[in-house]
Amino acid sequence: PAARAAVPPAPAGYPAMSSARGVPAGLEDFMDEGGGDSARGSSSRSKPKKELTDGQKLIKRFVQKMVKGRELHMLSTTGRSLLCLVTLDRDIRNISIQLAHKKDAKQRFIPLKSIEEICVGSEVADDIELPVDDLSVTLVLDEGQAIAFELEDEEARDTFAMCMGMFVDGNRKDAEKRRKRKS
């Protein structure tokens, strides 16, 4: 296997990076599940690093985009959509949503562990009154609310749903571990 070049330092204003393959802090926990090597606990740079799989590269790109903030159309019960800035925090624990292009817009923070279900396309429960279609991803929250985003194509929809599902599952497992430690 060919050795990879060292990841350059992050530019000013870019999210802090973890020690694992130059990805945002918190991502290495999710990428290790896909068979990647773990850099936690190892500060040695002499070890050759494994090449990232295509799936890991996809996840890394997704997280980098989401940490920077991504404009997505959020569907409303009135039938219209609102352009929102959707951001994933560096620890991959919360998403925030706020109206795009409005500096004083209120931000809503949603812990990923509070997402009960992720619905792809128009396959949502009857009690969800959002105008979803084949390019939608709906996040059903534990308090019974739902938030739906319209994505540009099926690949973007599937990537969003897959990555968010993986991060939601990881956060639930972490929350369960913390609960067990407390008892």
Order of alpha helices (4+ residues) and beta strands (2+ residues): alpha-alpha-beta-beta-beta-beta-beta-beta-beta-alpha
